[in-house]
Amino acid sequence: MAVAARRTPVPPIAAEELERRRRAYERATHSLRIEGLTATPEAEAVAQAWLRGEISNEEMGAQTRALHGA
């Protein structure tokens, strides 16, 4: 599954939000590594779009759930 394109642009997010996202991403990937796991390329693409501010928190969650059949 490719990262879904947005129909409307995402407003720019503040540097503080970008940093918060980066820290959350690092915690999540660290947790996966501790368990001997890695994200799929598709999940990584969604995470990277979220980190760049291209998709919202809600879109990131929806796309991640869709990847895992939830």
Contacts in CASP RR format, 6 or more apart in sequence:
PFRMAT RR
TARGET T0000
AUTHOR 0000-0000-0000
METHOD contacts of the structure
MODEL  1
MAVAARRTPVPPIAAEELERRRRAYERATHSLRIEGLTATPEAEAVAQAW
LRGEISNEEMGAQTRALHGA
1 42 0 8 1.000
1 63 0 8 1.000
1 66 0 8 1.000
1 67 0 8 1.000
2 42 0 8 1.000
2 45 0 8 1.000
3 45 0 8 1.000
3 46 0 8 1.000
3 49 0 8 1.000
3 54 0 8 1.000
3 55 0 8 1.000
3 63 0 8 1.000
4 55 0 8 1.000
4 59 0 8 1.000
4 63 0 8 1.000
6 54 0 8 1.000
6 55 0 8 1.000
6 59 0 8 1.000
10 53 0 8 1.000
10 54 0 8 1.000
10 55 0 8 1.000
10 56 0 8 1.000
13 53 0 8 1.000
18 51 0 8 1.000
18 53 0 8 1.000
21 50 0 8 1.000
21 51 0 8 1.000
21 53 0 8 1.000
22 51 0 8 1.000
25 47 0 8 1.000
25 50 0 8 1.000
25 51 0 8 1.000
28 47 0 8 1.000
29 39 0 8 1.000
32 38 0 8 1.000
32 39 0 8 1.000
39 47 0 8 1.000
40 67 0 8 1.000
42 67 0 8 1.000
43 64 0 8 1.000
43 67 0 8 1.000
46 55 0 8 1.000
46 60 0 8 1.000
46 63 0 8 1.000
46 64 0 8 1.000
46 67 0 8 1.000
47 60 0 8 1.000
49 55 0 8 1.000
49 60 0 8 1.000
50 57 0 8 1.000
50 59 0 8 1.000
50 60 0 8 1.000
55 63 0 8 1.000
END
